[in-house]
Each structure stands twice: as C-alpha cells, then as structure tokens.
C-alpha cells in the first residue's frame, strides 16, 4: 500500500496529492473479484469517475486513505 503522503493523482500530468481512490473493473476482461485502483485529487476525481462511468464500468469512489476502522484495500 502507498503511504498517503506519497500517493499522487492518476490523472495524466497531475502531481497533486491523492484524496480519493476509485475502485473499478472492466467486466469484459476482469472477474467480479478483481478491481483496479486509480487515485485522484479533489480536482480530478469527477473527471476520472465520469471517464469510467461513460464506459459502463462498475466503480466505487472512496476517500483516500481509508479511515483505519474501514480496513485497507490492497
């Protein structure tokens, strides 16, 4: 797992700290138990979410890092 202070937004060219994680999968090639993770800053979370939603990919948007009581997603 990437420490919060070292995690950067996945948007091309962005170097901002990540505050969100987008868990997604392409159902045509990923089984239901496999998800990919993109990290996003506040400015790009909507852009990345909309990019995946337009392709009908199942996704979940969560704060990053997760609160300790929520567990960790690896």
Secondary structure as GFF3:
##gff-version 3
##sequence-region A 1 74
A	DSSP	three_ten_helix	4	6	.	.	.	ID=ss1
A	DSSP	beta_strand	20	25	.	.	.	ID=ss2
A	DSSP	beta_strand	36	40	.	.	.	ID=ss3
A	DSSP	alpha_helix	45	53	.	.	.	ID=ss4
A	DSSP	beta_strand	58	63	.	.	.	ID=ss5
A	DSSP	three_ten_helix	68	70	.	.	.	ID=ss6
###
